[in-house]
Amino acid sequence: MWPLTRHLVGGMVLATAASLAPAAQAAEGGLSFYIEGQAVPLGGIVPPPGLYFDSTTYFYSGKVGANRQTQIGGNVVANVNVNLVADFATALWVTPVQILGGDLAFAFVMPFGEPAVRAGVLLNGPLINQAFGRPIGASVGDSTFNPGDPIVSASLGWHSGNWHWKLAGVLSIPAGGYEPGQLSNVALNRYIGDISAGATYLDPALGIELSAAAGFTLNGTNPATRYNTGDEFHVDVSASKYLSKEVSVGVIASHYQQFTGDSGPGARLGPFKGRVTAVGGTIAVTGELGKIPVTARLKVLREVEVENRFQGTIGFFEVSFPLWVAPPKAAAEPRSLVTKS
């Protein structure tokens, strides 16, 4: 089998962990914890015990039309455009511990970025009420570089031949640089939990990878705005072909749906329930930097079926490599046979 550490870091625990991006009208601030396409390819694989690092740069460009309203930072706005560049730095530790036969892993993710948000119409909110605020109907914009909420996760991964599967739990902690009343925030300022399961079929002989991952996102309340985002369901699937040991290409499809409405005193626009389907593709290249295997992956998806959401284009650029990998366990020496005389 091709070495797992050369191909698998970018689509592991961090794929369900690194997700703070302006992609949803239904969630508060146009921000949803889940990003379409993030969990695949290789969505069911946990690599061998060791320490790994991943840097995922996330790009999003989307808009809400002039006849649609949304709520960002407590402000009710319309005709909104957002362009975001954010990075998610992830450390993944796959421990030597096994639970129920599965490899136990932990991850820590630190996001930071600069959402550039421009609203053609300001209808209500802190930007009007603040001293020297904007008048109703004004055009407003904001672009601020700030840290997001730190994310921690744990997962269990199993392997059997060409099959790999895992369970993961993720927690986003509201400790980032959230600025109440502003349009540009990477932090979501609420506790968020995500539970998911993923499976991968990887055939090294044929060079074929098939993956699926699904999960639920459970949102807490933002105390600054008293806004409670509804809970969400998401599913990703992928199919990839390895053209060689170094290069693979594939297709991705993703679906997100909010199954409970937004609520709380801060939800001025009512219980929006968003949904979106996105489709796209991916290409990955693996090489060596010195003796360290490094994988670079590009993913691009277009949101095609949208309800109560921003609609736009999603991009990921991932660079993944192992910092340290545990040596394989030595095979036990056969016991010598002792005959009694």
N, C-alpha and C positions, 0 to 999 in steps of 0.2 A: 504493500500500500504506500502511496506517496506520503511523505512525512506530514503528519497532522499539523505540526507547529508551523509549517510553511504555508498553510492554506486557510486556517480556520479561525484565527483570532478575531477578525473583523465582524463575524456574525454570531458572537456568543452572548454571554450575559449582558455585555454592554449594549447589545442591540435592543434589549427591552428597557435598559436603564437610561440611555442617553436620549432624552426626548422632551425638550422644552422649546417649542417653536410656534410662531404665530400661524396657525393653520386652521382655526375653527372659529366661525362666528358664534356657534351655539355656546361654547365654553366662554367663561369670562375673559374679557380682554382680547378676544380672538385667539386665545392661547389654549392649545390642547397638549396634554402630556404626551400623548401618543403621536407618532409621526408615521404616516403611511410608508410601508416598504422597509422599515428599519430592521425588522427581525429576520430577514432573509437576504441572500442565500445562507445555507449552512445553519438554519435556525434551530436544529436539534442537537448541535454538537458542543460539547465541553471538551477542551483540549487536555492533553496529559498534565499531570501535576507540575506546577511551576508558576512563575510570575510573568505576566504579560502586560504590554502597554499598547494603547490604541488612541490615536488622535483622529476624530471624525469632524470634519468641517461640513457644516450644514448650510445649504442655501435655499431660500424660499422667496418667490416673487408671486404675489397674488393680489386680488382686489375684490371689493364689494361694490356693486353699482350704485349710482346716485339714487335709485328708487329703493334701496335697502338700507336698513339701520343696523348698527351693532353697538356694543358697549365696550369701551377700552379705558381702563384706569378709572372707572366710575363715570366716564364721559359718554354721552349718547352722541354718535357721529354717523355720517353717511358719506357715500362716495369715497371709500377708503382704499388706499394703496399701501402695501407693505413690501419692503425689500429687506431681507434679513441675511446676515452672515454671522454664524455663531460656531464656536468650537467646543467639543466635548472631549476633555482629556480623561481617559479611563485607565485605571490600574485594576488588573484582574489577578487574583490569587486562586489557583486551583490547588487545594490542599491534598495531602496524601490520605486524608480521612475518607472513608466510605460509609454511607448510610443506606441500608437496604440494598447494598451492592452498587450504589450510585456514587460518583465522584462529587465531593462537596467543594463548591467554589464561592468566593466572595468578590464583589466589585465595588469600587468607589469611583463616582463620576463627578467632575467639576465642570459645569458649563459656564461660558462667558461669551458675550457677543454684543452686537450693535444693531438692534432693529430700527430701521428707518420707516416711520409711519407718517403718512400724510392723509388727512381727512378733508374732503372738499367742503363739508358742512358740519359745523358744531351746533348741536341742538340743545344740550344740557350738560351739567356736570361741573366738577371742580375748576376746570379751565375758564368757566364763565364766572363762578362765584369767588375765585381768588382775587385778591387786590390786584388791580391793573389787569384783570382778566380780559379774555376776548369777548366780543359781542356775539349774541346768538346769530347763527348763519355764517359766521366767519370761517375762513379756511385756516386750519391749524396743522402744524407738523412738529415732529420730535424725532431726534436721533441721538441716543446716548449709549456709550459703551459701559456695560455694567455686568457684574457676575450674576449667574443664576443660582437657583437653589441646589445645594449639594444632594447627591443621590447615592443611596447604598442598596446593595442587592445581594441575594444568596440564591444558589441554584444547585440542583442535583442532576448529574448527567450519566446516562447508561449507554453501553455499546454492545452490539451483538452482530458480528460479521459486518455486513454493509449497512446495518441499521444503527441509528443513533437517535436518542430522544432525551429530553430534559424537562424539568419543572423549574420555574423561577418565580421569585417574589422580589418586588422592588418597592422602595420607599423614598419619596422625595420630601426633603425636610425644608420648611420655610425659613431659611437662614441666609438668603441671597440679598442682593442690593436692590430690593423692591422700592420704588418711589411712588407712593400713593398719589393719584390724580394725574399722573403723566401717561403719555401714549407709548413711550418706548421703555419696555421692561422685558428682560429675559426671565427673571424670577417670576414665579406664579403666586408666591406668598400664601400657600395653603398646603396642608399635608395631603399627599397623594399616594395611594397604594396601587400596585399593578401586579396581578397574578397571571401567569401564562404557562402554556405548554407548547413544545415544539418537537418536530420529528424530521429526520433527514435520512434519505436513502442515498448513499454515496458509493458508486461502483468504480473503483480505480481502473479495472480492466477495460471497461467501456468508456470511462471518462464522463459519466453521467451523474448529476446531482439533482435530486428532487427534494424540496422542503415545504413544510407548512407549519405555521405557528399561529396560535389564537390566544386571546386573553381578555381580561376585564380590568378596567381602570375605575377605581373608587375615589371620588374627590371629596375633600373636606371643604370647610368654609374659609374664605379670605376674611380675616377679622378687620382689615382696613376698610373694606368696601361692604362687608356683610352680604357677600354674594356666594351662594352655594352652587357650584357647577354640577350638573347631572352626571350620572355614571355612564360608562361607555363600554362598548364591545369592539374588538378589532381582530382582523384575520389577515395574514399574509401568505402567499404561495409563490414558489419560484421553481424554475427549471433551468439548469445550466449544463453546458457542454464544455469539457476541458479539451481545448485544441492541442495542448501539450501539457507537460507538467508545470509550465510556467504561466500559461495563458488560458483563461476561461471566459466565456460569454454566456449571457442568459437573459431570461425574461422574468418580470415580476408583476404580480397583480395584488391589490390590497383593497380592503373594505373596512370602513369605520362607521359605527352607528351609535348614537347616544340613545340609551333606552329609558332614562328618567330625565325629566325636565329640570332646567335651572330653577332655583328658588331662593328665598330669603328677601329681606327688605331692599337689598341692593340690586336685585334683578328687575330693573325698571321695564324691560321689554318682554317680560313674561317667560314662560317655560319653553324656550326654543329647544328643539331636538334636531341636532345636525346629523347629516350622514354624507359620505363621500366614497366614491370608488376611484382608484388611481391605477394606472398601468404604465409600465416602462421597461427599462432594460438595464443591464449591468455588464461591466467588463472588469476583470481582475488580472493583475500581473504580479508574479512572484520572482524575486531575485535575491541575491546575497550582498550584504554590505559587510565586507570582511568575511566573517564566518557566521554572521547573523542573518537568518532568513527574514526578509521583509516583504509584506504583501501590500500592494496598493490597489484599491477598488474604487471605481466610479459607478454611481447609480443615479439615474434620472427618471422621474415619474411625472406624469401629467394627470391632474385631477379632472375626470371626465363627467362624472355623474354627481352633482352637488345639490344639497338642500341645506339652507340656513348655515352656509359656510363661506369663507373665502374660497375663491377658485384660482388655482395657479399652478406653478411648476416647482417640483421638489428636486433638489440635488444633494448627494452625499459624496464626499471624497474622504476615504478612510486609509490611514496608514497604520499598519499593525506589525508588531514584532515581539518576540519573546525576550525578556530580560534575563531569565534563568529558567531552565527546564530540568526537572529532577532526572537523574540517570535511571535507565530502566533497571528493574529489579533483576538481580542475578538469579539464574535458574538454580534451584536446589541441587546439590551434588547427590548422585545416587548413593544410597547406603551400601557399604560393602557387605558381602555375604560371609557369614562366619559359620563354619561347620564344626560340629562337635565331634571330637575324636572318640 
